Each structure stands twice: as C-alpha cells, then as structure tokens.
C-alpha cells in the first residue's frame, strides 16, 4: 500500500512539472530577452520586466489548455485504475 501511494505521489509531481515547465520556460526566455533589452538601452524600469512576462505566460497557458487538460485526464485515469 505504501509503494502505491509513493508511486502516485511521484507520478503527480512529474505531471505537475510537465504541465508547468513550458509556461515557466517561456517566462524565463521572455525575462531574459527583456533583461538584454534593458541592458542595451539602459532602461531600468521594474514594471517593464513583469508586465510582458506575465502577459506572455498567460497567453501561453491559455494556448496550452487542451494539452494541459489531456495530461490531467491521463493522470486521473491512471490514478483511478491504480486504486
């Protein structure tokens, strides 16, 4: 019983990382691009980093909703068949 619970928790964490990774990677790339732009232009406004990064991450999350939902459904089916 403990092995099954540990396996389910491990699978849950892996699914969570797979879902979050694309959104976080896009946020990281946008943040890096904005940082380079700020370094080149000497603009040091803090809101310039947050607003575009959040906007792009929300757009990516909205575009990935079908993919995220499919991953969650697959995990739910796997979890219910294990029980």
Buried (B, 14 or more C-beta within 10 A) or exposed (E): EEEEEEEBEEBEEEBEEEBEEBBEEBBEEBBEEBEEEBEEEEEEEEEBBEEBBEEBBEEBBEEBEEEBEEBEEEBEEBEEEEE
